[in-house]
Amino acid sequence: MNKMTSKRMMPVVLSINPEQRQEFDLFYHGKYIPAFLESIPEISLARRWAPLTNRADAKYITIYQLKTESVIEAIETSINNSMSKPEFRQFKEWKQNSFTSFERQFFDEKYTSSTSSSWLDNPFLLLNWAGTSSERLDTEFIPELLKKCPYLKSCRTYTQADSFNYHWTIFELANESSLYLLEKKIFQYKALNHWLNESVSEYSITKFQLIYSFPTHSD
């Protein structure tokens, strides 16, 4: 079990040419992420997630758990100081030649329903949305979903560190098949759908499965 060490995380979202994805994954999982964590002492662990889609432009998410909240500048400095290392140079080449999109951001946890110290060890459904307030989602819709969906393990809402309008709500599920059950339940939840369509400027819902952890659960 991996324990949560702070309420701040650093997601890296990228897409890559499909014909190069397998080769990149071997490098990314086997070399780059271990070297990244070794070089960036402010990060405690990493998870990588694959979207359950056949789209060629599918976006994969790597989530880095930070040791403390006040480390953004330190992380940027550590990354810049590590650019001469071979794994970082190779990653830069991949980014320049093969990525079709790349984003690195910082998010702060604003709401959680979880009482567990473990962190994102299961499949999750991501509600990616833009809006000024998550209060109704956190206090009305999520508690109702938790009551109606026994397979829903936890919910967490994160807000982008440099923007109060951009949010991720992560619904962590017991297993992969539950992702589809929750997605259906959300689409049937009329009050939630009304809020998404009337109070949120944009949103998307994506299902993700865990494909890589470092350190591993046995470490």
Secondary structure by P-SEA (a helix, b strand, c coil): cccccccbbbbbbbcccccaaaaaaaaaaccaaaaaaaacccccbbbbbbccccccbbbbbbbbbbcccccaaaaaaaaaaacccaaaaaaaaaaaccccbbbbbbbbbccccccccccccbbbbbbccccccccccccccaaaaaaacccccbbbbbcccccccbbbbbbbcccccaaaaaaaaaaaaaaaaaaaacccccbbbbbbbbccccccccc
